[in-house]
Structures are given as C-alpha cells and as structure tokens.
Amino acid sequence: MDRAHQEQVFRSVRHPGARSKPVVAGGALVRPLGFCMLPIMIGALVSMLQGFVALPWLTIGFPLATALALAWTWHAIRSRICEITVVGDRICARSEFDAAEPVSAVRWKWALDIQIGSRHADLTLGLSPIRLYREEWPEWEELVASLHWAHLQQPGAPSEGDQPNIP
C-alpha cells in the first residue's frame, strides 16, 4: 500500500489508552481541584483561628473553587492533543477526551502550516493552532515527517524542495 492511502497513528505519552472518558476526566480533575481548594482551606483556617465565622469561606468558596477546577479540567482535557492520525493529505488530531473510550468521531483537516523547532512543532490544522512538544511524542521524527509530507500533498502547498528543518 502506498503512503497516500496508508493510515499512520501517532500517540503521545498522555494518551488515555483504553480508559473511559469519566476516568480520564476524574484523573485530570485531582490537581486543579486541590490547587483551587487550597486558598479556601487556608482562608477558613485563618478565620477560625482569629475567632471569625468560617462558614462563608466554605459555603461560597467551595462551589466557586469546584466550578473553577471543573472548567480548568474541561479545557485541559479538550485542548491537549494526544493522538494524531495521518491518511494522505488529511490529518486528524484528537484530544485526551476525544481519544478516551468510547472514541469520538474522526474530524479530518488539512495542515495549513507546520513550523518545526528544536523542542516543538507548531501545526495549524484547519483554523486551529496546535503546539506539539518533542518530549511528549515517542515517535517524534516519524510524526514530523508524516505531517510535513501530508502538508506537501495538499493543493497549493509549497514545493518538494522546501524540506522541514528537523533538528
């Protein structure tokens, strides 16, 4: 099978594997929830030690901290790319949430631009900018070569002489 029709799937170290979406979301919620609750707990402790009422810290602060942690987690697991699939000139990038079981539908896009640095690659898929870090992708060289090849296959792409700068 030629490269134009071969499906190449690249997974980062953050890929959830066979874990379900609730397990991925729950695991990602632990750190933000602890971070957001710390000021509430300190504020309640200080007000109790000074002899003031701590209940407002808990009744108002706890729901606000939980809501902030949930929003933070939702944004993080929906925006961190952990799987990239390349077929011909089409590319699909899945977030941690999309790659968890059950896997979300594939949304194919074209790579409008790819800039490769020494530690990261900046990729524009459709209208979405994505930054991929070298240390998160075990197959970095193959991933970058595949993305660049897919970018060159698109109509109006740069000529084959424009090779990527892979440090």
N, C-alpha and C positions, 0 to 999 in steps of 0.2 A: 504494500500500500504506500502511495506517495505521501509526502509531507503535507500536501494541501488538504488531504482528507483524513489524516491521522489525528486522533484526539490525544492531546497531551494534558495531563492533570498534574498541577504542582500544588503541594500542601505545605503550609508553614508550620513552625513548631507550635503555633497556637491553635491548630486545627482540632475541633472537638471530637473527631473520630465518630464513634457510634453513640455518643451521649445525646440525650434528648434536649430539646430547646429549654424546658424548665430547669434541667440540671445545669445547663450552660449559664442561664440567667442567674440562677441561685448562687452558683460558684463565683460568678463575677460580681455579685452584689455584696459579698462579705467585706471587702476592703473599703469600698465607698461608704457603706453603712457605718463601719467603725470610725472612719475619718469624719463623717458628718455628725455622729453622735458624741464624739469627744468633747466639743465645746459645750454641748448641752449638759453632759455629765459634770464637767468642771464648773459650769455656772450654777448648777443645782447644788453641788457640794459647797461652793463658796458661800452661796446664800444661806444654806443650812448652818454652816459654821459661824456665820455672822448673826444668826438668830432670825433671819428673814424667812418668809414663806418660799419654799422651793417648788410648789405645785405649778405656778405659771411656766417655769422652765420645762417641766415635764409635759403639761397639757398642751402647750403651744409649740415648744421646741421639738418634742419627739415627732409629731406629724410633719412638721416642716423639714426636719432632718431626714426623715424617711422618704418624703417626696423628692427631696434633692438627690438622695442616694439612688432612688429608682430612676430618675431622669438621667443621671450621670451614667448609670449602668446601661440603660436602654440605648443611649447614644453610643457608648463604648462598644457594645457587642454588635451593634448595627453598622458601625463605621470601620472596625478593624477587619481588614481583608486577610483571610486565612487560606483561601483556595482560589487558584486561577486555572481556568481551562482554556486551551487554545485549539481551535479547529480552523485550519486555513487562515483566512484574514479576520476571523471572528474571535473575540475574547470574552470570556465570562469571568467576572470577579465576584466571589461570594464572601460575605462577612461571616463572623463566627456564628451568628444567629442563623443565617441562611444555610450554612453548611451542617448545622446540627440536625439530628433526626426528628421528624421527617424532613428530608432535604427540600428546600424551596425550589420553585421553578427556575429554569435557566433563562437569564436575560443576556442575550448576545449583544455585544457592542463592538465598535471599531476603535482601535487605538489611534487617536488623533495626533498624539505626540508622545515621545519617550526620550527622556534625558537620563543618562546613566552617569552616576558619580562613583566615587571610590567606596562609599559606605551605603549608598541608597540609590534607588531609581525613582524618578518622578514620571508617572504614567498618567495620561489623560485618556480615559475611556468614556466615549460619548462626551458629555459635558462635566464629568466628574473627575477631579484631580485625585490621584492616589499616590501615596509615597510608600514604597516597599523598602524595607531595611534588610541589608545583606545577612545579618546575624539571625534573622527570623526565617530564612528560606534555605533549607539544606541543599537544594539543587539550584543554587544561585546562577551559575554560568549557563546552564541549560534553560532556565527560566528567562533570563535576559535575552539570550539568543533567539528563543522561540517568540518572545514578544516583539523583538526587532524584526524578525522575519515576517511575522503577521502584519506588522506596520508597513513593511515594504510591499506587501501583496495588494494593498488597497489602491483603488483608483486615485490618481493624483498624489501618490506617495513619492518621497524622494527617490533618486536613482539608486541602483545597487552599489554604486561606488561610495555612498555615504555609509560607512561602517560605524557601528557603535564604538564608543570609547570605553572599553571594559578594562578597568584597572586590575 
